[in-house]
Amino acid sequence: LLIAAAVLTLLPTSITRAAAPAQAKDIVDTAIAAGSFKTLVAAVQAASLVAQLKSAGPFTVFAPTDEAFAKIPKADLDALIKDVPRLKKVLLHHVFAGNANSGDLAMLKDLSVADGGRLLIQPGKGGLRIGGAMVVKADIAASNGLIHVVDAVLLPK
């Protein structure tokens, strides 16, 4: 009986430990782990926005891939990275202060973003467009918000 009691005492503890979910990564660490946002992460670092995007949030980030950044001529991209105030404005044009999943976005016409601008939202048969960019992967969860992968860099007007 003592052995059975000992086994029953240990059993719930080991099940609880095994079932404990892994802690989700924040938006920055999720982007780093994906491996396809090297340019975006470098730009966020250059604009000193890492701490902000690692904070509690919640944030929704429309994240351009490295391929999206490659559509910008190299000289223009290099100039943008060096112009920190402009770079910060461009990056904040990709951030909504709140959680907005793809279902929520599809019901909206536009969205206010962190730089003070607005992004036009166009749901359609081909998918969801945000500010003219196609959402190629939606609703990637992070501990402090959501990431929607987009195929273009969103430039404020």
LUMTORSE-77857 format. One line per field, with one value per residue (C-alpha): residue in one letter; x, y, z. Coordinates in Angstrom, 2 decimals, decimal comma. Layout:
% residues N
code = a:...
u = X:...
v = Y:...
w = Z:...
//
This chain:
% residues 157
code = l:l:i:a:a:a:v:l:t:l:l:p:t:s:i:t:r:a:a:a:p:a:q:a:k:d:i:v:d:t:a:i:a:a:g:s:f:k:t:l:v:a:a:v:q:a:a:s:l:v:a:q:l:k:s:a:g:p:f:t:v:f:a:p:t:d:e:a:f:a:k:i:p:k:a:d:l:d:a:l:i:k:d:v:p:r:l:k:k:v:l:l:h:h:v:f:a:g:n:a:n:s:g:d:l:a:m:l:k:d:l:s:v:a:d:g:g:r:l:l:i:q:p:g:k:g:g:l:r:i:g:g:a:m:v:v:k:a:d:i:a:a:s:n:g:l:i:h:v:v:d:a:v:l:l:p:k
u = 0,00:2,81:4,33:0,96:0,47:3,95:3,26:-0,09:1,56:4,24:1,98:0,05:3,31:4,94:1,79:1,57:5,20:4,83:1,64:3,00:3,01:6,24:6,35:5,63:8,27:7,60:7,21:10,93:12,08:9,37:10,60:14,22:13,31:11,43:14,64:12,89:12,84:16,56:16,18:13,16:14,94:18,03:15,83:14,00:17,39:18,67:15,52:15,84:12,38:13,41:12,44:9,07:8,24:9,37:7,11:3,74:1,74:-0,42:0,77:-0,17:2,78:2,51:5,95:7,59:9,85:13,42:11,99:9,68:12,62:14,56:11,96:13,32:16,41:19,55:20,57:17,09:17,05:20,54:19,45:16,31:18,31:20,62:17,75:16,62:13,62:12,23:13,04:11,21:8,15:8,18:8,48:5,74:3,53:3,60:2,38:-1,13:-1,42:-3,72:-4,56:-6,11:-6,42:-7,20:-10,90:-11,07:-9,15:-11,43:-14,36:-12,60:-12,08:-8,94:-6,78:-4,91:-1,24:1,45:2,95:-0,41:-1,32:-4,00:-3,79:-6,50:-7,80:-9,07:-10,40:-10,85:-10,88:-7,08:-6,63:-6,34:-4,52:-3,22:-2,01:-1,69:0,47:-0,81:-0,94:0,91:0,69:-1,69:-2,19:1,27:0,93:3,55:3,45:2,73:0,59:0,25:2,32:0,86:3,51:3,19:4,80:5,72:7,11:4,32:5,42:3,60:2,28
v = 0,00:2,43:1,84:2,39:5,63:6,80:6,07:7,88:10,86:11,12:10,44:13,76:15,72:14,03:14,39:18,08:18,64:16,80:18,67:22,15:24,21:25,77:29,53:31,28:33,63:37,35:38,97:39,72:36,24:34,63:36,63:35,66:31,98:31,97:32,79:34,66:38,09:38,90:42,30:43,20:42,22:44,22:47,23:46,91:46,83:49,84:51,82:50,89:49,27:45,90:46,76:48,13:45,00:42,75:44,57:43,23:44,58:43,23:44,09:42,93:43,14:42,98:41,47:41,78:38,85:39,19:38,68:41,66:43,86:42,59:44,27:47,65:48,73:48,17:51,85:52,89:50,23:51,23:54,88:53,94:51,93:54,93:57,41:56,28:58,65:57,60:53,93:54,08:55,60:52,90:50,11:51,52:51,64:47,81:47,72:47,83:48,30:45,39:41,86:41,70:38,20:37,58:37,08:40,46:42,15:40,73:42,56:45,97:48,51:50,01:49,98:52,66:51,81:52,93:55,64:57,47:56,34:53,98:50,78:49,91:46,34:44,44:40,91:38,99:35,63:35,70:36,41:39,37:42,54:45,02:48,37:46,81:43,89:40,32:38,46:35,24:33,69:34,89:34,56:33,52:33,66:35,26:35,82:39,52:39,52:38,26:38,32:38,39:37,77:40,16:40,14:43,84:46,59:49,00:52,57:55,44:58,23
w = 0,00:0,76:-2,68:-4,39:-2,43:-3,43:-7,11:-6,99:-5,28:-7,99:-10,96:-11,08:-10,74:-13,69:-15,82:-14,94:-15,89:-19,18:-20,10:-19,29:-22,52:-23,72:-23,25:-26,56:-27,97:-28,33:-31,74:-32,17:-31,14:-33,29:-36,31:-35,58:-35,22:-38,53:-40,40:-43,23:-41,58:-41,31:-43,00:-40,88:-37,66:-38,67:-39,44:-36,10:-34,36:-36,35:-35,43:-31,72:-31,71:-30,23:-26,64:-27,76:-29,78:-26,93:-24,44:-23,26:-26,19:-27,62:-31,11:-34,58:-36,96:-40,72:-41,32:-44,73:-45,60:-46,83:-50,34:-49,81:-48,78:-51,82:-54,07:-52,88:-54,83:-52,68:-52,73:-51,55:-48,82:-47,62:-47,50:-45,53:-42,98:-42,44:-42,06:-38,59:-38,18:-41,59:-40,92:-37,61:-39,32:-42,01:-39,44:-37,21:-40,33:-40,04:-36,40:-34,97:-31,20:-30,39:-31,51:-34,96:-36,36:-40,02:-39,28:-37,54:-40,36:-43,04:-41,43:-41,48:-44,24:-42,77:-39,66:-37,69:-37,28:-34,84:-37,06:-37,06:-40,56:-41,82:-43,84:-46,35:-45,92:-48,95:-48,43:-51,65:-53,35:-53,69:-50,00:-47,68:-48,74:-46,19:-47,48:-50,93:-49,73:-49,84:-46,53:-47,40:-43,93:-41,23:-37,50:-36,31:-32,54:-30,30:-26,56:-27,09:-30,22:-33,77:-36,95:-40,46:-43,13:-46,09:-49,52:-49,66:-47,49:-46,52:-47,13:-45,41:-47,62
//
